[in-house]
Amino acid sequence: MENQRTTTAFEEQRLTIDEAIRISKIIATAPAARMPMIAQVFSMARVDLDGLEELLENENPHSRSALIDTEQFLSELTQGREHTERGYLFTSEEFNLFCLARDLQPLLVKKHLYQKGVLEGVTECGKLRYSVSMRMGSEHQRRIVIAPPST
C-alpha cells in the first residue's frame, strides 16, 4: 500500500527511503532534455533537489548563449497572449514547452530573463524561484510572470 502522508502547510515533509530511491531512478534514467521539466515537477511538489539546478546550468554551457535575441524571444513568447496588470502569465509547463521547442534549457532561459529584469522572481525559504504564487480564481497557483515591454 502506498505511503499516505498528510501535513499542514507549515510542517516540513521528509522523504522516505523508497521515495528517495524512486526520485533517484527518475533522474538517473531521464534524458538530459527532460531534466528541466523533471526539476520543475519536483519543485512544484516542494521536493528540494539540492544541486540539480546547478548541475543543469553547468551541464550545457553553450545553452547560455543560445538565447541570442532576447527581444525576439520575448516577442514570440508573448505574441497573442493577454497582458494583465502584472504582466504576461505562463504556467511552468507552457513556458518549459515553449523553450524546449526552440532547443533551449528552460531553467537557463528563466535565469537569463530574471537577470535582464524581465522575469519576476521571488525568494522563498532562502531559494530564488522563477515563478510566483498568485490567486487564480479560488486557489493559489504558480505562474511565471514576464514584465510588459517598457514603453
Sequence and secondary structure as in RCSB ss.txt:
>XXXX:A:sequence
MENQRTTTAFEEQRLTIDEAIRISKIIATAPAARMPMIAQVFSMARVDLDGLEELLENENPHSRSALIDTEQFLS
ELTQGREHTERGYLFTSEEFNLFCLARDLQPLLVKKHLYQKGVLEGVTECGKLRYSVSMRMGSEHQRRIVIAPPS
T
>XXXX:A:secstr
        TTS     HHHHHHHHHHHHHS GGGHHHHHHHHHHTT   TTHHHHHHHH GGGGGT   HHHHHH
HHHTT    SS EEE HHHHHHHHHHTT  HHHHHHHHHHTT B  EEETTEEESSEEEEETTEEEEEEEE    
 
